[in-house]
Amino acid sequence: MANKLLSEMGLPNSIANIFAARNLITAKDVFSLTEFELMELLDVDLAVVTSAVAHISEITCPPYQTALSLLEQRGQNENMAGHLPTSLKGLDNALCGGIPFGVVTELVGPAGIGKTQFCLKLSLLASLPSSYGGLDGSVIYIDTESKFSSRRMIEIGFNSFPEVFQTEGMAQEMAGRILVLRPTSLSEFTDSLQKIKVSLFQHGVKLLIIDSMAALLSGEGVQGPQRQHSLGWHISFIKSVAEFSRIPVVVTNQVRSQSRDGTSHYSFQVQSRGECPEAATKHDSHLVAALGIHWAHAVSIRLIFESRSGQRFIKLAKSPVSPPLAFPFNITSSGISLLNDDGVEMPGPEIHSISCQGHNDVINFGSEMMH
């Protein structure tokens, strides 16, 4: 607005001509000078200058908005943006429709808690025909830990949407809509991200999943300022993809526990020893998200997956549209299933804590072991 031309502001010709003669073309040119400097430059009295500046300010400054108008505008934007329903009624109600388009949603929790199960179900829902409540599009699934299982995904599909998957050829068609990338290094992952922007519209992509960010950064041994710089670039790029394409972007994050010697242990590292990360560092009071506070500020929605005394919970820890809620859930042959749709409100620090008490990190369905 500061670059708006003075000639378009309806100033009286007498003062407008003086501004033009003194090469003051835009509002910015006027605002960069004090009133007394304008008096000297224009050779007019203070009252004329004050009146002209007030007129220019009124036109260039954005109009005020009431809290009600902002609320109404936000509702309109959300309706236009849309959501990807998760098929979990309580969670969808809390999120006003599901995983929102145009922002980054984070799933954080220890290895084996159900994050990948959640992502597999979302992939199916995004590729499902619109007549069955899906987005009828393609999915880009960046699988950095080789946890994606097409067999498990088809199993979830047959048990969740039998009328669709029993149709001849439909399982193959939907599986063909899910494009899986498996970068083995941070540089490969970066190259994949840069290529994604080009392919989003070419392939009709309706969902981007990154499972997970933390494994790549820890695997590269990136620490300190270099780690923050790399993470900052990836955060900005992933957010720009979400905003540019107006699709839901879901990123999983692991957890870490801080040992007394100052080293970090990640859930996917201790998992190989058959331990829960909480058991591996018994003296720590709680687990924390692996990617730190910079990442936490960048995501719009944070869902924490945890286990307390053997019961799994999804906690809606961060959302602009919902109070903090916790939903108990089980993992079945059809994916994640909430035990109730009401949720329990959890104010205070408890909503941000992460527990894996009594957590068994292996889920067994049929002949396949899934994390």
Summary of the structure (lengths in Angstrom):
residues: 371
radius of gyration: 26.6
end to end distance: 52.7
largest distance: 89.1
contacts: 1177
relative contact order: 0.14
helix: 45%
strand: 22%
